[in-house]
Amino acid sequence: MEILKTWEQKLLEGTVNKENEDVRALYTQFYVSECKKRNIPCLLWDNNIFTEHSWESFGVFDRIESEWRYPKIIDAIMKVVND
């Protein structure tokens, strides 16, 4: 993967579904950790859209199948919460 050069690129790489669950999980862990340090509550926005490479794809929990589509993201959140 090409080294990302700007904060905006890093932000987008970590938030948009590009078949990049590992990158998204690392970004999630960083984000939740920084929020926790500052006592800022955060939440996981899940709109149940799973279209890859879409700006509207924020689905994590598949409501039809009742399963986590991206469990590494949930694991990243829980790791910070439980530390």
HTML snippet that shows the backbone in 3Dmol.js (N, CA, C, O; Angstrom):
<script src="https://3Dmol.org/build/3Dmol-min.js"></script>
<div id="view" style="width:600px;height:400px;position:relative"></div>
<script>
const pdb = `
ATOM      1  N   MET A   1       0.853  -1.190   0.000  1.00  0.00           N
ATOM      2  CA  MET A   1       0.000   0.000   0.000  1.00  0.00           C
ATOM      3  C   MET A   1       0.887   1.238   0.000  1.00  0.00           C
ATOM      4  O   MET A   1       1.865   1.324   0.743  1.00  0.00           O
ATOM      5  N   GLU A   2       0.533   2.170  -0.829  1.00  0.00           N
ATOM      6  CA  GLU A   2       1.273   3.425  -0.923  1.00  0.00           C
ATOM      7  C   GLU A   2       1.171   4.183   0.391  1.00  0.00           C
ATOM      8  O   GLU A   2       0.119   4.208   1.029  1.00  0.00           O
ATOM      9  N   ILE A   3       2.281   4.803   0.786  1.00  0.00           N
ATOM     10  CA  ILE A   3       2.287   5.595   2.020  1.00  0.00           C
ATOM     11  C   ILE A   3       1.388   6.812   1.830  1.00  0.00           C
ATOM     12  O   ILE A   3       1.520   7.557   0.859  1.00  0.00           O
ATOM     13  N   LEU A   4       0.486   6.992   2.762  1.00  0.00           N
ATOM     14  CA  LEU A   4      -0.441   8.127   2.680  1.00  0.00           C
ATOM     15  C   LEU A   4       0.254   9.387   3.168  1.00  0.00           C
ATOM     16  O   LEU A   4       0.971   9.360   4.168  1.00  0.00           O
ATOM     17  N   LYS A   5       0.042  10.479   2.468  1.00  0.00           N
ATOM     18  CA  LYS A   5       0.820  11.687   2.718  1.00  0.00           C
ATOM     19  C   LYS A   5       0.095  12.762   3.522  1.00  0.00           C
ATOM     20  O   LYS A   5       0.759  13.594   4.140  1.00  0.00           O
ATOM     21  N   THR A   6      -1.192  12.781   3.539  1.00  0.00           N
ATOM     22  CA  THR A   6      -1.897  13.845   4.247  1.00  0.00           C
ATOM     23  C   THR A   6      -2.873  13.263   5.255  1.00  0.00           C
ATOM     24  O   THR A   6      -3.284  12.107   5.149  1.00  0.00           O
ATOM     25  N   TRP A   7      -3.236  14.079   6.230  1.00  0.00           N
ATOM     26  CA  TRP A   7      -4.189  13.640   7.251  1.00  0.00           C
ATOM     27  C   TRP A   7      -5.524  13.279   6.610  1.00  0.00           C
ATOM     28  O   TRP A   7      -6.159  12.305   7.014  1.00  0.00           O
ATOM     29  N   GLU A   8      -5.954  14.048   5.624  1.00  0.00           N
ATOM     30  CA  GLU A   8      -7.230  13.773   4.984  1.00  0.00           C
ATOM     31  C   GLU A   8      -7.224  12.394   4.334  1.00  0.00           C
ATOM     32  O   GLU A   8      -8.207  11.658   4.424  1.00  0.00           O
ATOM     33  N   GLN A   9      -6.126  12.046   3.685  1.00  0.00           N
ATOM     34  CA  GLN A   9      -6.031  10.728   3.061  1.00  0.00           C
ATOM     35  C   GLN A   9      -6.079   9.637   4.121  1.00  0.00           C
ATOM     36  O   GLN A   9      -6.743   8.618   3.931  1.00  0.00           O
ATOM     37  N   LYS A  10      -5.380   9.841   5.237  1.00  0.00           N
ATOM     38  CA  LYS A  10      -5.399   8.853   6.315  1.00  0.00           C
ATOM     39  C   LYS A  10      -6.804   8.701   6.876  1.00  0.00           C
ATOM     40  O   LYS A  10      -7.266   7.589   7.131  1.00  0.00           O
ATOM     41  N   LEU A  11      -7.472   9.824   7.065  1.00  0.00           N
ATOM     42  CA  LEU A  11      -8.833   9.799   7.596  1.00  0.00           C
ATOM     43  C   LEU A  11      -9.752   9.021   6.669  1.00  0.00           C
ATOM     44  O   LEU A  11     -10.494   8.146   7.116  1.00  0.00           O
ATOM     45  N   LEU A  12      -9.707   9.332   5.391  1.00  0.00           N
ATOM     46  CA  LEU A  12     -10.566   8.649   4.440  1.00  0.00           C
ATOM     47  C   LEU A  12     -10.232   7.171   4.329  1.00  0.00           C
ATOM     48  O   LEU A  12     -11.130   6.336   4.226  1.00  0.00           O
ATOM     49  N   GLU A  13      -8.963   6.846   4.349  1.00  0.00           N
ATOM     50  CA  GLU A  13      -8.554   5.443   4.239  1.00  0.00           C
ATOM     51  C   GLU A  13      -9.084   4.627   5.411  1.00  0.00           C
ATOM     52  O   GLU A  13      -9.399   3.446   5.261  1.00  0.00           O
ATOM     53  N   GLY A  14      -9.180   5.257   6.573  1.00  0.00           N
ATOM     54  CA  GLY A  14      -9.616   4.541   7.754  1.00  0.00           C
ATOM     55  C   GLY A  14     -11.111   4.514   7.975  1.00  0.00           C
ATOM     56  O   GLY A  14     -11.591   3.776   8.835  1.00  0.00           O
ATOM     57  N   THR A  15     -11.852   5.292   7.228  1.00  0.00           N
ATOM     58  CA  THR A  15     -13.291   5.368   7.484  1.00  0.00           C
ATOM     59  C   THR A  15     -14.151   4.807   6.367  1.00  0.00           C
ATOM     60  O   THR A  15     -15.271   4.366   6.621  1.00  0.00           O
ATOM     61  N   VAL A  16     -13.668   4.812   5.163  1.00  0.00           N
ATOM     62  CA  VAL A  16     -14.464   4.365   4.021  1.00  0.00           C
ATOM     63  C   VAL A  16     -14.215   2.882   3.758  1.00  0.00           C
ATOM     64  O   VAL A  16     -13.080   2.411   3.823  1.00  0.00           O
ATOM     65  N   ASN A  17     -15.279   2.163   3.464  1.00  0.00           N
ATOM     66  CA  ASN A  17     -15.173   0.737   3.179  1.00  0.00           C
ATOM     67  C   ASN A  17     -14.569   0.525   1.797  1.00  0.00           C
ATOM     68  O   ASN A  17     -15.223   0.734   0.776  1.00  0.00           O
ATOM     69  N   LYS A  18     -13.296   0.101   1.788  1.00  0.00           N
ATOM     70  CA  LYS A  18     -12.599  -0.200   0.534  1.00  0.00           C
ATOM     71  C   LYS A  18     -12.036  -1.617   0.607  1.00  0.00           C
ATOM     72  O   LYS A  18     -10.938  -1.887   0.120  1.00  0.00           O
ATOM     73  N   GLU A  19     -12.801  -2.511   1.218  1.00  0.00           N
ATOM     74  CA  GLU A  19     -12.315  -3.869   1.463  1.00  0.00           C
ATOM     75  C   GLU A  19     -11.018  -3.814   2.275  1.00  0.00           C
ATOM     76  O   GLU A  19     -10.071  -4.550   2.000  1.00  0.00           O
ATOM     77  N   ASN A  20     -10.991  -2.938   3.269  1.00  0.00           N
ATOM     78  CA  ASN A  20      -9.792  -2.661   4.056  1.00  0.00           C
ATOM     79  C   ASN A  20     -10.080  -2.745   5.560  1.00  0.00           C
ATOM     80  O   ASN A  20      -9.768  -1.824   6.315  1.00  0.00           O
ATOM     81  N   GLU A  21     -10.667  -3.838   5.969  1.00  0.00           N
ATOM     82  CA  GLU A  21     -11.081  -3.971   7.368  1.00  0.00           C
ATOM     83  C   GLU A  21      -9.919  -3.775   8.338  1.00  0.00           C
ATOM     84  O   GLU A  21     -10.100  -3.167   9.392  1.00  0.00           O
ATOM     85  N   ASP A  22      -8.737  -4.274   8.006  1.00  0.00           N
ATOM     86  CA  ASP A  22      -7.590  -4.125   8.906  1.00  0.00           C
ATOM     87  C   ASP A  22      -7.244  -2.651   9.132  1.00  0.00           C
ATOM     88  O   ASP A  22      -6.992  -2.236  10.263  1.00  0.00           O
ATOM     89  N   VAL A  23      -7.232  -1.870   8.063  1.00  0.00           N
ATOM     90  CA  VAL A  23      -6.932  -0.435   8.175  1.00  0.00           C
ATOM     91  C   VAL A  23      -8.039   0.268   8.952  1.00  0.00           C
ATOM     92  O   VAL A  23      -7.765   1.121   9.796  1.00  0.00           O
ATOM     93  N   ARG A  24      -9.266  -0.083   8.671  1.00  0.00           N
ATOM     94  CA  ARG A  24     -10.389   0.531   9.378  1.00  0.00           C
ATOM     95  C   ARG A  24     -10.366   0.186  10.869  1.00  0.00           C
ATOM     96  O   ARG A  24     -10.703   1.027  11.702  1.00  0.00           O
ATOM     97  N   ALA A  25      -9.979  -1.027  11.206  1.00  0.00           N
ATOM     98  CA  ALA A  25      -9.885  -1.425  12.615  1.00  0.00           C
ATOM     99  C   ALA A  25      -8.777  -0.646  13.327  1.00  0.00           C
ATOM    100  O   ALA A  25      -8.963  -0.209  14.463  1.00  0.00           O
ATOM    101  N   LEU A  26      -7.631  -0.467  12.673  1.00  0.00           N
ATOM    102  CA  LEU A  26      -6.547   0.323  13.275  1.00  0.00           C
ATOM    103  C   LEU A  26      -6.971   1.770  13.491  1.00  0.00           C
ATOM    104  O   LEU A  26      -6.698   2.357  14.538  1.00  0.00           O
ATOM    105  N   TYR A  27      -7.633   2.335  12.502  1.00  0.00           N
ATOM    106  CA  TYR A  27      -8.117   3.708  12.634  1.00  0.00           C
ATOM    107  C   TYR A  27      -9.139   3.800  13.768  1.00  0.00           C
ATOM    108  O   TYR A  27      -9.105   4.736  14.568  1.00  0.00           O
ATOM    109  N   THR A  28     -10.036   2.836  13.831  1.00  0.00           N
ATOM    110  CA  THR A  28     -11.054   2.829  14.886  1.00  0.00           C
ATOM    111  C   THR A  28     -10.406   2.763  16.258  1.00  0.00           C
ATOM    112  O   THR A  28     -10.801   3.488  17.171  1.00  0.00           O
ATOM    113  N   GLN A  29      -9.419   1.902  16.405  1.00  0.00           N
ATOM    114  CA  GLN A  29      -8.728   1.780  17.701  1.00  0.00           C
ATOM    115  C   GLN A  29      -8.055   3.102  18.068  1.00  0.00           C
ATOM    116  O   GLN A  29      -8.138   3.539  19.216  1.00  0.00           O
ATOM    117  N   PHE A  30      -7.397   3.734  17.114  1.00  0.00           N
ATOM    118  CA  PHE A  30      -6.766   5.030  17.356  1.00  0.00           C
ATOM    119  C   PHE A  30      -7.805   6.073  17.770  1.00  0.00           C
ATOM    120  O   PHE A  30      -7.627   6.773  18.767  1.00  0.00           O
ATOM    121  N   TYR A  31      -8.876   6.170  17.008  1.00  0.00           N
ATOM    122  CA  TYR A  31      -9.900   7.184  17.247  1.00  0.00           C
ATOM    123  C   TYR A  31     -10.554   7.007  18.615  1.00  0.00           C
ATOM    124  O   TYR A  31     -10.680   7.966  19.376  1.00  0.00           O
ATOM    125  N   VAL A  32     -10.964   5.794  18.921  1.00  0.00           N
ATOM    126  CA  VAL A  32     -11.633   5.529  20.199  1.00  0.00           C
ATOM    127  C   VAL A  32     -10.666   5.749  21.362  1.00  0.00           C
ATOM    128  O   VAL A  32     -11.061   6.247  22.416  1.00  0.00           O
ATOM    129  N   SER A  33      -9.412   5.382  21.171  1.00  0.00           N
ATOM    130  CA  SER A  33      -8.395   5.594  22.204  1.00  0.00           C
ATOM    131  C   SER A  33      -8.193   7.084  22.490  1.00  0.00           C
ATOM    132  O   SER A  33      -8.105   7.492  23.648  1.00  0.00           O
ATOM    133  N   GLU A  34      -8.121   7.886  21.436  1.00  0.00           N
ATOM    134  CA  GLU A  34      -7.957   9.332  21.616  1.00  0.00           C
ATOM    135  C   GLU A  34      -9.191   9.943  22.284  1.00  0.00           C
ATOM    136  O   GLU A  34      -9.059  10.832  23.125  1.00  0.00           O
ATOM    137  N   CYS A  35     -10.358   9.486  21.929  1.00  0.00           N
ATOM    138  CA  CYS A  35     -11.576   9.957  22.591  1.00  0.00           C
ATOM    139  C   CYS A  35     -11.568   9.588  24.070  1.00  0.00           C
ATOM    140  O   CYS A  35     -11.917  10.404  24.924  1.00  0.00           O
ATOM    141  N   LYS A  36     -11.173   8.367  24.363  1.00  0.00           N
ATOM    142  CA  LYS A  36     -11.145   7.907  25.751  1.00  0.00           C
ATOM    143  C   LYS A  36     -10.181   8.753  26.585  1.00  0.00           C
ATOM    144  O   LYS A  36     -10.497   9.108  27.720  1.00  0.00           O
ATOM    145  N   LYS A  37      -9.010   9.079  26.034  1.00  0.00           N
ATOM    146  CA  LYS A  37      -8.022   9.904  26.749  1.00  0.00           C
ATOM    147  C   LYS A  37      -8.602  11.259  27.132  1.00  0.00           C
ATOM    148  O   LYS A  37      -8.242  11.832  28.160  1.00  0.00           O
ATOM    149  N   ARG A  38      -9.491  11.758  26.306  1.00  0.00           N
ATOM    150  CA  ARG A  38     -10.033  13.097  26.509  1.00  0.00           C
ATOM    151  C   ARG A  38     -11.443  13.081  27.115  1.00  0.00           C
ATOM    152  O   ARG A  38     -12.101  14.117  27.207  1.00  0.00           O
ATOM    153  N   ASN A  39     -11.890  11.895  27.525  1.00  0.00           N
ATOM    154  CA  ASN A  39     -13.235  11.743  28.087  1.00  0.00           C
ATOM    155  C   ASN A  39     -14.329  12.202  27.130  1.00  0.00           C
ATOM    156  O   ASN A  39     -15.326  12.794  27.544  1.00  0.00           O
ATOM    157  N   ILE A  40     -14.129  11.924  25.858  1.00  0.00           N
ATOM    158  CA  ILE A  40     -15.116  12.272  24.840  1.00  0.00           C
ATOM    159  C   ILE A  40     -15.901  11.009  24.493  1.00  0.00           C
ATOM    160  O   ILE A  40     -15.318  10.027  24.032  1.00  0.00           O
ATOM    161  N   PRO A  41     -17.202  11.025  24.708  1.00  0.00           N
ATOM    162  CA  PRO A  41     -17.989   9.856  24.324  1.00  0.00           C
ATOM    163  C   PRO A  41     -18.003   9.701  22.799  1.00  0.00           C
ATOM    164  O   PRO A  41     -18.003  10.692  22.069  1.00  0.00           O
ATOM    165  N   CYS A  42     -18.014   8.499  22.347  1.00  0.00           N
ATOM    166  CA  CYS A  42     -18.125   8.278  20.899  1.00  0.00           C
ATOM    167  C   CYS A  42     -19.095   7.125  20.657  1.00  0.00           C
ATOM    168  O   CYS A  42     -19.405   6.343  21.556  1.00  0.00           O
ATOM    169  N   LEU A  43     -19.558   7.048  19.426  1.00  0.00           N
ATOM    170  CA  LEU A  43     -20.497   6.000  19.070  1.00  0.00           C
ATOM    171  C   LEU A  43     -20.126   5.467  17.694  1.00  0.00           C
ATOM    172  O   LEU A  43     -19.384   6.096  16.940  1.00  0.00           O
ATOM    173  N   LEU A  44     -20.644   4.327  17.400  1.00  0.00           N
ATOM    174  CA  LEU A  44     -20.423   3.708  16.104  1.00  0.00           C
ATOM    175  C   LEU A  44     -21.657   3.946  15.246  1.00  0.00           C
ATOM    176  O   LEU A  44     -22.742   3.452  15.551  1.00  0.00           O
ATOM    177  N   TRP A  45     -21.484   4.700  14.179  1.00  0.00           N
ATOM    178  CA  TRP A  45     -22.592   4.955  13.268  1.00  0.00           C
ATOM    179  C   TRP A  45     -22.709   3.780  12.318  1.00  0.00           C
ATOM    180  O   TRP A  45     -21.744   3.434  11.635  1.00  0.00           O
ATOM    181  N   ASP A  46     -23.860   3.173  12.268  1.00  0.00           N
ATOM    182  CA  ASP A  46     -24.101   2.018  11.410  1.00  0.00           C
ATOM    183  C   ASP A  46     -25.401   2.263  10.658  1.00  0.00           C
ATOM    184  O   ASP A  46     -26.480   2.268  11.249  1.00  0.00           O
ATOM    185  N   ASN A  47     -25.290   2.467   9.348  1.00  0.00           N
ATOM    186  CA  ASN A  47     -26.484   2.731   8.551  1.00  0.00           C
ATOM    187  C   ASN A  47     -26.927   1.506   7.750  1.00  0.00           C
ATOM    188  O   ASN A  47     -27.811   1.605   6.899  1.00  0.00           O
ATOM    189  N   ASN A  48     -26.318   0.361   8.022  1.00  0.00           N
ATOM    190  CA  ASN A  48     -26.686  -0.914   7.395  1.00  0.00           C
ATOM    191  C   ASN A  48     -26.488  -0.904   5.876  1.00  0.00           C
ATOM    192  O   ASN A  48     -27.163  -1.632   5.149  1.00  0.00           O
ATOM    193  N   ILE A  49     -25.550  -0.066   5.405  1.00  0.00           N
ATOM    194  CA  ILE A  49     -25.180  -0.056   3.991  1.00  0.00           C
ATOM    195  C   ILE A  49     -23.792  -0.666   3.871  1.00  0.00           C
ATOM    196  O   ILE A  49     -22.864  -0.246   4.561  1.00  0.00           O
ATOM    197  N   PHE A  50     -23.648  -1.656   2.995  1.00  0.00           N
ATOM    198  CA  PHE A  50     -22.390  -2.402   2.877  1.00  0.00           C
ATOM    199  C   PHE A  50     -21.751  -2.300   1.499  1.00  0.00           C
ATOM    200  O   PHE A  50     -20.833  -3.061   1.194  1.00  0.00           O
ATOM    201  N   THR A  51     -22.209  -1.386   0.670  1.00  0.00           N
ATOM    202  CA  THR A  51     -21.654  -1.224  -0.663  1.00  0.00           C
ATOM    203  C   THR A  51     -20.205  -0.768  -0.559  1.00  0.00           C
ATOM    204  O   THR A  51     -19.920   0.272   0.035  1.00  0.00           O
ATOM    205  N   GLU A  52     -19.293  -1.540  -1.134  1.00  0.00           N
ATOM    206  CA  GLU A  52     -17.886  -1.184  -1.045  1.00  0.00           C
ATOM    207  C   GLU A  52     -17.574   0.002  -1.934  1.00  0.00           C
ATOM    208  O   GLU A  52     -18.165   0.177  -2.999  1.00  0.00           O
ATOM    209  N   HIS A  53     -16.631   0.815  -1.476  1.00  0.00           N
ATOM    210  CA  HIS A  53     -16.182   2.021  -2.182  1.00  0.00           C
ATOM    211  C   HIS A  53     -17.280   3.072  -2.299  1.00  0.00           C
ATOM    212  O   HIS A  53     -17.274   3.880  -3.227  1.00  0.00           O
ATOM    213  N   SER A  54     -18.209   3.061  -1.371  1.00  0.00           N
ATOM    214  CA  SER A  54     -19.273   4.051  -1.368  1.00  0.00           C
ATOM    215  C   SER A  54     -19.091   4.982  -0.174  1.00  0.00           C
ATOM    216  O   SER A  54     -18.751   4.534   0.921  1.00  0.00           O
ATOM    217  N   TRP A  55     -19.316   6.279  -0.385  1.00  0.00           N
ATOM    218  CA  TRP A  55     -19.199   7.251   0.704  1.00  0.00           C
ATOM    219  C   TRP A  55     -20.289   7.059   1.753  1.00  0.00           C
ATOM    220  O   TRP A  55     -20.199   7.625   2.842  1.00  0.00           O
ATOM    221  N   GLU A  56     -21.296   6.285   1.450  1.00  0.00           N
ATOM    222  CA  GLU A  56     -22.388   6.064   2.386  1.00  0.00           C
ATOM    223  C   GLU A  56     -22.308   4.714   3.068  1.00  0.00           C
ATOM    224  O   GLU A  56     -23.238   4.338   3.782  1.00  0.00           O
ATOM    225  N   SER A  57     -21.246   3.983   2.877  1.00  0.00           N
ATOM    226  CA  SER A  57     -21.131   2.631   3.410  1.00  0.00           C
ATOM    227  C   SER A  57     -20.574   2.652   4.828  1.00  0.00           C
ATOM    228  O   SER A  57     -19.361   2.635   5.034  1.00  0.00           O
ATOM    229  N   PHE A  58     -21.484   2.689   5.807  1.00  0.00           N
ATOM    230  CA  PHE A  58     -21.089   2.679   7.211  1.00  0.00           C
ATOM    231  C   PHE A  58     -21.659   1.474   7.955  1.00  0.00           C
ATOM    232  O   PHE A  58     -21.722   1.478   9.184  1.00  0.00           O
ATOM    233  N   GLY A  59     -22.070   0.459   7.229  1.00  0.00           N
ATOM    234  CA  GLY A  59     -22.617  -0.732   7.868  1.00  0.00           C
ATOM    235  C   GLY A  59     -21.534  -1.546   8.552  1.00  0.00           C
ATOM    236  O   GLY A  59     -20.444  -1.724   8.008  1.00  0.00           O
ATOM    237  N   VAL A  60     -21.833  -2.035   9.735  1.00  0.00           N
ATOM    238  CA  VAL A  60     -20.925  -2.915  10.476  1.00  0.00           C
ATOM    239  C   VAL A  60     -21.690  -4.153  10.937  1.00  0.00           C
ATOM    240  O   VAL A  60     -21.162  -5.265  10.903  1.00  0.00           O
ATOM    241  N   PHE A  61     -22.921  -3.959  11.361  1.00  0.00           N
ATOM    242  CA  PHE A  61     -23.761  -5.064  11.803  1.00  0.00           C
ATOM    243  C   PHE A  61     -24.836  -5.331  10.762  1.00  0.00           C
ATOM    244  O   PHE A  61     -25.636  -4.453  10.437  1.00  0.00           O
ATOM    245  N   ASP A  62     -24.846  -6.544  10.247  1.00  0.00           N
ATOM    246  CA  ASP A  62     -25.834  -6.939   9.238  1.00  0.00           C
ATOM    247  C   ASP A  62     -27.125  -7.328   9.960  1.00  0.00           C
ATOM    248  O   ASP A  62     -27.187  -8.367  10.618  1.00  0.00           O
ATOM    249  N   ARG A  63     -28.132  -6.505   9.836  1.00  0.00           N
ATOM    250  CA  ARG A  63     -29.383  -6.731  10.555  1.00  0.00           C
ATOM    251  C   ARG A  63     -30.189  -7.905   9.981  1.00  0.00           C
ATOM    252  O   ARG A  63     -30.980  -8.521  10.696  1.00  0.00           O
ATOM    253  N   ILE A  64     -29.994  -8.209   8.721  1.00  0.00           N
ATOM    254  CA  ILE A  64     -30.712  -9.335   8.120  1.00  0.00           C
ATOM    255  C   ILE A  64     -30.124 -10.667   8.592  1.00  0.00           C
ATOM    256  O   ILE A  64     -30.855 -11.587   8.960  1.00  0.00           O
ATOM    257  N   GLU A  65     -28.804 -10.750   8.573  1.00  0.00           N
ATOM    258  CA  GLU A  65     -28.125 -11.985   8.980  1.00  0.00           C
ATOM    259  C   GLU A  65     -27.829 -12.042  10.481  1.00  0.00           C
ATOM    260  O   GLU A  65     -27.417 -13.083  10.992  1.00  0.00           O
ATOM    261  N   SER A  66     -28.036 -10.939  11.181  1.00  0.00           N
ATOM    262  CA  SER A  66     -27.736 -10.830  12.622  1.00  0.00           C
ATOM    263  C   SER A  66     -26.296 -11.218  12.924  1.00  0.00           C
ATOM    264  O   SER A  66     -26.026 -12.056  13.784  1.00  0.00           O
ATOM    265  N   GLU A  67     -25.370 -10.584  12.190  1.00  0.00           N
ATOM    266  CA  GLU A  67     -23.952 -10.865  12.417  1.00  0.00           C
ATOM    267  C   GLU A  67     -23.120  -9.619  12.144  1.00  0.00           C
ATOM    268  O   GLU A  67     -23.503  -8.741  11.371  1.00  0.00           O
ATOM    269  N   TRP A  68     -21.961  -9.573  12.811  1.00  0.00           N
ATOM    270  CA  TRP A  68     -21.016  -8.493  12.569  1.00  0.00           C
ATOM    271  C   TRP A  68     -20.332  -8.759  11.235  1.00  0.00           C
ATOM    272  O   TRP A  68     -19.715  -9.809  11.059  1.00  0.00           O
ATOM    273  N   ARG A  69     -20.429  -7.837  10.306  1.00  0.00           N
ATOM    274  CA  ARG A  69     -19.763  -7.975   9.009  1.00  0.00           C
ATOM    275  C   ARG A  69     -18.274  -7.675   9.125  1.00  0.00           C
ATOM    276  O   ARG A  69     -17.459  -8.231   8.389  1.00  0.00           O
ATOM    277  N   TYR A  70     -17.930  -6.797  10.051  1.00  0.00           N
ATOM    278  CA  TYR A  70     -16.539  -6.383  10.235  1.00  0.00           C
ATOM    279  C   TYR A  70     -16.158  -6.539  11.705  1.00  0.00           C
ATOM    280  O   TYR A  70     -16.059  -5.543  12.422  1.00  0.00           O
ATOM    281  N   PRO A  71     -15.946  -7.753  12.158  1.00  0.00           N
ATOM    282  CA  PRO A  71     -15.680  -8.002  13.570  1.00  0.00           C
ATOM    283  C   PRO A  71     -14.388  -7.365  14.080  1.00  0.00           C
ATOM    284  O   PRO A  71     -14.270  -7.086  15.273  1.00  0.00           O
ATOM    285  N   LYS A  72     -13.427  -7.135  13.204  1.00  0.00           N
ATOM    286  CA  LYS A  72     -12.172  -6.510  13.659  1.00  0.00           C
ATOM    287  C   LYS A  72     -12.414  -5.085  14.148  1.00  0.00           C
ATOM    288  O   LYS A  72     -11.718  -4.612  15.047  1.00  0.00           O
ATOM    289  N   ILE A  73     -13.386  -4.405  13.570  1.00  0.00           N
ATOM    290  CA  ILE A  73     -13.713  -3.055  14.017  1.00  0.00           C
ATOM    291  C   ILE A  73     -14.316  -3.101  15.418  1.00  0.00           C
ATOM    292  O   ILE A  73     -13.976  -2.284  16.274  1.00  0.00           O
ATOM    293  N   ILE A  74     -15.196  -4.044  15.642  1.00  0.00           N
ATOM    294  CA  ILE A  74     -15.799  -4.195  16.971  1.00  0.00           C
ATOM    295  C   ILE A  74     -14.732  -4.613  17.985  1.00  0.00           C
ATOM    296  O   ILE A  74     -14.718  -4.107  19.107  1.00  0.00           O
ATOM    297  N   ASP A  75     -13.849  -5.518  17.608  1.00  0.00           N
ATOM    298  CA  ASP A  75     -12.765  -5.937  18.492  1.00  0.00           C
ATOM    299  C   ASP A  75     -11.875  -4.747  18.869  1.00  0.00           C
ATOM    300  O   ASP A  75     -11.434  -4.638  20.013  1.00  0.00           O
ATOM    301  N   ALA A  76     -11.614  -3.862  17.910  1.00  0.00           N
ATOM    302  CA  ALA A  76     -10.796  -2.688  18.181  1.00  0.00           C
ATOM    303  C   ALA A  76     -11.464  -1.779  19.213  1.00  0.00           C
ATOM    304  O   ALA A  76     -10.801  -1.274  20.119  1.00  0.00           O
ATOM    305  N   ILE A  77     -12.766  -1.575  19.077  1.00  0.00           N
ATOM    306  CA  ILE A  77     -13.500  -0.754  20.038  1.00  0.00           C
ATOM    307  C   ILE A  77     -13.451  -1.392  21.421  1.00  0.00           C
ATOM    308  O   ILE A  77     -13.154  -0.723  22.411  1.00  0.00           O
ATOM    309  N   MET A  78     -13.739  -2.672  21.483  1.00  0.00           N
ATOM    310  CA  MET A  78     -13.788  -3.359  22.773  1.00  0.00           C
ATOM    311  C   MET A  78     -12.422  -3.418  23.455  1.00  0.00           C
ATOM    312  O   MET A  78     -12.335  -3.390  24.683  1.00  0.00           O
ATOM    313  N   LYS A  79     -11.373  -3.497  22.669  1.00  0.00           N
ATOM    314  CA  LYS A  79     -10.025  -3.485  23.251  1.00  0.00           C
ATOM    315  C   LYS A  79      -9.781  -2.194  24.005  1.00  0.00           C
ATOM    316  O   LYS A  79      -9.255  -2.217  25.118  1.00  0.00           O
ATOM    317  N   VAL A  80     -10.155  -1.069  23.417  1.00  0.00           N
ATOM    318  CA  VAL A  80      -9.973   0.230  24.074  1.00  0.00           C
ATOM    319  C   VAL A  80     -10.894   0.329  25.287  1.00  0.00           C
ATOM    320  O   VAL A  80     -10.466   0.777  26.350  1.00  0.00           O
ATOM    321  N   VAL A  81     -12.128  -0.076  25.142  1.00  0.00           N
ATOM    322  CA  VAL A  81     -13.096   0.017  26.236  1.00  0.00           C
ATOM    323  C   VAL A  81     -12.633  -0.801  27.434  1.00  0.00           C
ATOM    324  O   VAL A  81     -12.794  -0.373  28.577  1.00  0.00           O
ATOM    325  N   ASN A  82     -12.065  -1.960  27.184  1.00  0.00           N
ATOM    326  CA  ASN A  82     -11.677  -2.866  28.269  1.00  0.00           C
ATOM    327  C   ASN A  82     -10.283  -2.595  28.834  1.00  0.00           C
ATOM    328  O   ASN A  82      -9.897  -3.208  29.829  1.00  0.00           O
ATOM    329  N   ASP A  83      -9.527  -1.694  28.222  1.00  0.00           N
ATOM    330  CA  ASP A  83      -8.186  -1.367  28.769  1.00  0.00           C
ATOM    331  C   ASP A  83      -8.292  -0.435  29.948  1.00  0.00           C
ATOM    332  O   ASP A  83      -7.275  -0.056  30.530  1.00  0.00           O
TER     333      ASP A  83
END
`;
const viewer = $3Dmol.createViewer("view");
viewer.addModel(pdb, "pdb");
viewer.setStyle({}, {cartoon: {color: "spectrum"}});
viewer.zoomTo();
viewer.render();
</script>
